[in-house]
């Protein structure tokens, strides 16, 4: 692999991935809508990812060996539902179809914890803990539904003859940069009572108290781009600990769920064993690493 195209390289996670790829010696091309907002990529192609012709044309010009598709709407509360769904469900199809036509071997898609129904639902359906990639998917909001559909689309391309050999969907939770880890987490009262008084507790519960540093998210994407498995695989990414300073066993008790692994300390309720074993990735950053 020499050249990687990153859709949505203007966004926070896309920019971090471009920086990580440059650090590792790869040539990169940013495919994004609107004016360029980063100065990291070796090339920039203004691309409407909802237009299949533009996606094909830009990828043909970029001539990459792999594509990381991060150019989707990142949350559901800033756009109408149909717009959010179309972005998350339709653009992965355009990217995968163009990749097949252009003989691009590897595609990595940004999925979400929301694909399983967490994050933006009124009630999170958690069957067992820690959750893993086999957990049932029960989203109902446009964002989560779009991510689920994107994974189903990737499954289909994984079965196609002549499609990209390696397709990975990465389920990210809340992704936070260093400044957020310092101010939102480390500099705040993250005890259950402190989180409740700040109004964060219910939101944290809906996201299974999971998060991931921006650097670790970019590193996971690079590991997926460098992988050589066949077909489509889904991987959870999450920090090793939770967003709340409380024993994980107490947090797990908040869900009507089967406890499959014992929780001894502050470990995450989202299992990342598959990413560790199949991609050789492990999270390195915790908000607890910063001075409090």
BELTA-V279783 format. One record per residue. N is the residue number from 1. RES is the residue in one letter. PSI is psi as a letter, one per 40 degrees, with the letter a starting at -180 (none if undefined). OMEGA is omega as a letter, one per 20 degrees, with the letter a starting at -180 (* if undefined). NEAR is the number of other C-alpha atoms within 8 Angstrom. Layout:
n=N res=RES psi=PSI omega=OMEGA near=NEAR
n=N res=RES psi=PSI omega=OMEGA near=NEAR
This chain:
n=1 res=X psi=h omega=a near=7
n=2 res=X psi=d omega=a near=7
n=3 res=X psi=h omega=r near=12
n=4 res=X psi=h omega=r near=14
n=5 res=X psi=h omega=r near=14
n=6 res=X psi=h omega=r near=15
n=7 res=X psi=i omega=a near=13
n=8 res=X psi=f omega=r near=14
n=9 res=X psi=e omega=r near=17
n=10 res=X psi=d omega=a near=11
n=11 res=X psi=i omega=a near=8
n=12 res=X psi=d omega=a near=7
n=13 res=X psi=d omega=r near=11
n=14 res=X psi=d omega=r near=14
n=15 res=X psi=d omega=r near=12
n=16 res=X psi=d omega=r near=11
n=17 res=X psi=d omega=r near=13
n=18 res=X psi=d omega=r near=13
n=19 res=X psi=d omega=r near=10
n=20 res=X psi=d omega=r near=11
n=21 res=X psi=d omega=r near=12
n=22 res=X psi=d omega=r near=12
n=23 res=X psi=d omega=a near=7
n=24 res=X psi=e omega=r near=6
n=25 res=X psi=e omega=a near=6
n=26 res=X psi=i omega=r near=11
n=27 res=X psi=h omega=a near=11
n=28 res=X psi=i omega=r near=14
n=29 res=X psi=h omega=r near=14
n=30 res=X psi=h omega=r near=15
n=31 res=X psi=h omega=a near=14
n=32 res=X psi=i omega=r near=17
n=33 res=X psi=i omega=r near=9
n=34 res=X psi=a omega=a near=6
n=35 res=X psi=i omega=r near=6
n=36 res=X psi=h omega=a near=9
n=37 res=X psi=e omega=r near=5
n=38 res=X psi=i omega=r near=8
n=39 res=X psi=f omega=a near=5
n=40 res=X psi=d omega=a near=8
n=41 res=X psi=i omega=r near=13
n=42 res=X psi=d omega=r near=8
n=43 res=X psi=i omega=r near=8
n=44 res=X psi=h omega=r near=10
n=45 res=X psi=h omega=r near=9
n=46 res=X psi=h omega=a near=10
n=47 res=X psi=h omega=r near=11
n=48 res=X psi=h omega=a near=9
n=49 res=X psi=e omega=r near=13
n=50 res=X psi=e omega=r near=9
n=51 res=X psi=h omega=a near=8
n=52 res=X psi=d omega=r near=10
n=53 res=X psi=d omega=r near=6
n=54 res=X psi=d omega=r near=10
n=55 res=X psi=d omega=r near=15
n=56 res=X psi=d omega=a near=12
n=57 res=X psi=d omega=a near=8
n=58 res=X psi=d omega=r near=11
n=59 res=X psi=d omega=r near=13
n=60 res=X psi=d omega=r near=8
n=61 res=X psi=d omega=a near=6
n=62 res=X psi=d omega=r near=9
n=63 res=X psi=f omega=a near=7
n=64 res=X psi=i omega=r near=11
n=65 res=X psi=d omega=a near=11
n=66 res=X psi=i omega=r near=13
n=67 res=X psi=h omega=r near=15
n=68 res=X psi=h omega=a near=14
n=69 res=X psi=g omega=r near=14
n=70 res=X psi=e omega=a near=12
n=71 res=X psi=g omega=r near=11
n=72 res=X psi=i omega=r near=9
n=73 res=X psi=h omega=a near=8
n=74 res=X psi=e omega=a near=4
n=75 res=X psi=i omega=a near=7
n=76 res=X psi=e omega=a near=11
n=77 res=X psi=e omega=a near=5
n=78 res=X psi=e omega=a near=5
n=79 res=X psi=i omega=r near=7
n=80 res=X psi=i omega=a near=8
n=81 res=X psi=d omega=a near=10
n=82 res=X psi=d omega=r near=7
n=83 res=X psi=d omega=r near=8
n=84 res=X psi=d omega=a near=15
n=85 res=X psi=d omega=a near=13
n=86 res=X psi=d omega=r near=10
n=87 res=X psi=d omega=a near=12
n=88 res=X psi=d omega=a near=14
n=89 res=X psi=d omega=a near=13
n=90 res=X psi=d omega=a near=11
n=91 res=X psi=d omega=r near=12
n=92 res=X psi=d omega=r near=13
n=93 res=X psi=d omega=r near=11
n=94 res=X psi=d omega=a near=14
n=95 res=X psi=d omega=a near=13
n=96 res=X psi=d omega=r near=13
n=97 res=X psi=d omega=r near=9
n=98 res=X psi=d omega=r near=12
n=99 res=X psi=d omega=r near=16
n=100 res=X psi=d omega=a near=12
n=101 res=X psi=d omega=a near=8
n=102 res=X psi=e omega=r near=8
n=103 res=X psi=f omega=r near=9
n=104 res=X psi=h omega=a near=13
n=105 res=X psi=d omega=a near=12
n=106 res=X psi=h omega=r near=12
n=107 res=X psi=h omega=r near=16
n=108 res=X psi=h omega=a near=14
n=109 res=X psi=h omega=r near=12
n=110 res=X psi=h omega=r near=11
n=111 res=X psi=a omega=a near=12
n=112 res=X psi=i omega=r near=11
n=113 res=X psi=d omega=a near=13
n=114 res=X psi=e omega=r near=13
n=115 res=X psi=d omega=r near=16
n=116 res=X psi=e omega=r near=12
n=117 res=X psi=e omega=r near=15
n=118 res=X psi=i omega=r near=15
n=119 res=X psi=c omega=a near=11
n=120 res=X psi=e omega=r near=9
n=121 res=X psi=i omega=r near=11
n=122 res=X psi=d omega=r near=4
n=123 res=X psi=h omega=a near=5
n=124 res=X psi=h omega=a near=9
n=125 res=X psi=g omega=a near=7
n=126 res=X psi=h omega=a near=9
n=127 res=X psi=d omega=a near=9
n=128 res=X psi=i omega=a near=10
n=129 res=X psi=i omega=i near=13
n=130 res=X psi=i omega=r near=11
n=131 res=X psi=i omega=r near=11
n=132 res=X psi=a omega=a near=9
n=133 res=X psi=e omega=r near=7
n=134 res=X psi=e omega=a near=5
n=135 res=X psi=i omega=r near=9
n=136 res=X psi=i omega=r near=6
n=137 res=X psi=h omega=a near=8
n=138 res=X psi=f omega=r near=8
n=139 res=X psi=i omega=r near=13
n=140 res=X psi=e omega=a near=8
n=141 res=X psi=i omega=a near=9
n=142 res=X psi=d omega=a near=11
n=143 res=X psi=d omega=a near=13
n=144 res=X psi=d omega=r near=16
n=145 res=X psi=d omega=r near=12
n=146 res=X psi=d omega=r near=15
n=147 res=X psi=d omega=r near=14
n=148 res=X psi=d omega=r near=13
n=149 res=X psi=d omega=r near=9
n=150 res=X psi=d omega=r near=14
n=151 res=X psi=d omega=r near=11
n=152 res=X psi=d omega=r near=8
n=153 res=X psi=d omega=r near=10
n=154 res=X psi=d omega=r near=14
n=155 res=X psi=d omega=a near=10
n=156 res=X psi=d omega=r near=8
n=157 res=X psi=d omega=r near=12
n=158 res=X psi=d omega=r near=14
n=159 res=X psi=e omega=a near=8
n=160 res=X psi=i omega=r near=7
n=161 res=X psi=h omega=r near=4
n=162 res=X psi=e omega=r near=7
n=163 res=X psi=i omega=r near=15
n=164 res=X psi=h omega=a near=16
n=165 res=X psi=d omega=a near=12
n=166 res=X psi=h omega=r near=14
n=167 res=X psi=h omega=a near=15
n=168 res=X psi=h omega=r near=12
n=169 res=X psi=h omega=a near=14
n=170 res=X psi=h omega=a near=14
n=171 res=X psi=h omega=r near=13
n=172 res=X psi=i omega=r near=15
n=173 res=X psi=a omega=r near=13
n=174 res=X psi=h omega=r near=8
n=175 res=X psi=h omega=a near=10
n=176 res=X psi=h omega=r near=11
n=177 res=X psi=i omega=a near=9
n=178 res=X psi=d omega=a near=8
n=179 res=X psi=d omega=r near=7
n=180 res=X psi=d omega=r near=9
n=181 res=X psi=d omega=r near=14
n=182 res=X psi=d omega=a near=12
n=183 res=X psi=d omega=a near=9
n=184 res=X psi=d omega=a near=8
n=185 res=X psi=c omega=a near=12
n=186 res=X psi=d omega=a near=14
n=187 res=X psi=e omega=a near=9
n=188 res=X psi=i omega=r near=7
n=189 res=X psi=h omega=a near=8
n=190 res=X psi=e omega=r near=12
n=191 res=X psi=i omega=r near=9
n=192 res=X psi=d omega=a near=10
n=193 res=X psi=d omega=r near=7
n=194 res=X psi=d omega=r near=9
n=195 res=X psi=d omega=r near=13
n=196 res=X psi=d omega=a near=10
n=197 res=X psi=d omega=r near=7
n=198 res=X psi=e omega=r near=7
n=199 res=X psi=e omega=a near=7
n=200 res=X psi=e omega=a near=9
n=201 res=X psi=d omega=a near=10
n=202 res=X psi=d omega=r near=8
n=203 res=X psi=d omega=r near=8
n=204 res=X psi=d omega=r near=11
n=205 res=X psi=d omega=a near=8
n=206 res=X psi=d omega=r near=13
n=207 res=X psi=e omega=r near=12
n=208 res=X psi=f omega=r near=10
n=209 res=X psi=f omega=a near=12
n=210 res=X psi=i omega=r near=16
n=211 res=X psi=i omega=r near=13
n=212 res=X psi=h omega=r near=16
n=213 res=X psi=i omega=a near=14
n=214 res=X psi=d omega=a near=12
n=215 res=X psi=d omega=r near=9
n=216 res=X psi=d omega=r near=12
n=217 res=X psi=d omega=r near=13
n=218 res=X psi=d omega=r near=12
n=219 res=X psi=d omega=r near=11
n=220 res=X psi=d omega=r near=10
n=221 res=X psi=d omega=r near=12
n=222 res=X psi=d omega=r near=11
n=223 res=X psi=d omega=r near=11
n=224 res=X psi=d omega=r near=10
n=225 res=X psi=d omega=a near=12
n=226 res=X psi=e omega=a near=7
n=227 res=X psi=i omega=a near=8
n=228 res=X psi=f omega=r near=6
n=229 res=X psi=i omega=a near=6
n=230 res=X psi=h omega=r near=8
n=231 res=X psi=a omega=a near=12
n=232 res=X psi=h omega=r near=12
n=233 res=X psi=i omega=r near=7
n=234 res=X psi=h omega=r near=10
n=235 res=X psi=h omega=r near=12
n=236 res=X psi=i omega=r near=15
n=237 res=X psi=h omega=r near=13
n=238 res=X psi=i omega=r near=14
n=239 res=X psi=i omega=a near=14
n=240 res=X psi=e omega=a near=8
n=241 res=X psi=a omega=a near=9
n=242 res=X psi=i omega=a near=14
n=243 res=X psi=e omega=a near=11
n=244 res=X psi=i omega=a near=9
n=245 res=X psi=g omega=r near=9
n=246 res=X psi=i omega=r near=9
n=247 res=X psi=h omega=a near=10
n=248 res=X psi=d omega=r near=14
n=249 res=X psi=d omega=r near=10
n=250 res=X psi=d omega=r near=8
n=251 res=X psi=d omega=r near=9
n=252 res=X psi=d omega=a near=11
n=253 res=X psi=e omega=r near=8
n=254 res=X psi=e omega=a near=6
n=255 res=X psi=i omega=r near=7
n=256 res=X psi=g omega=a near=7
n=257 res=X psi=i omega=r near=10
n=258 res=X psi=h omega=r near=7
n=259 res=X psi=h omega=a near=9
n=260 res=X psi=d omega=r near=7
n=261 res=X psi=i omega=r near=6
n=262 res=X psi=i omega=r near=6
n=263 res=X psi=h omega=a near=9
n=264 res=X psi=d omega=a near=8
n=265 res=X psi=b omega=a near=7
n=266 res=X psi=f omega=a near=11
n=267 res=X psi=i omega=a near=10
n=268 res=X psi=i omega=r near=14
n=269 res=X psi=e omega=r near=13
n=270 res=X psi=h omega=a near=12
n=271 res=X psi=h omega=r near=11
n=272 res=X psi=f omega=a near=12
n=273 res=X psi=d omega=a near=6
n=274 res=X psi=d omega=r near=10
n=275 res=X psi=d omega=r near=13
n=276 res=X psi=d omega=a near=10
n=277 res=X psi=d omega=a near=8
n=278 res=X psi=d omega=a near=6
n=279 res=X psi=e omega=a near=10
n=280 res=X psi=f omega=a near=8
n=281 res=X psi=i omega=r near=10
n=282 res=X psi=i omega=r near=8
n=283 res=X psi=i omega=a near=9
n=284 res=X psi=e omega=a near=6
n=285 res=X psi=h omega=r near=10
n=286 res=X psi=i omega=r near=11
n=287 res=X psi=d omega=r near=10
n=288 res=X psi=e omega=r near=6
n=289 res=X psi=e omega=a near=6
n=290 res=X psi=i omega=a near=9
n=291 res=X psi=i omega=a near=7
n=292 res=X psi=none omega=* near=4
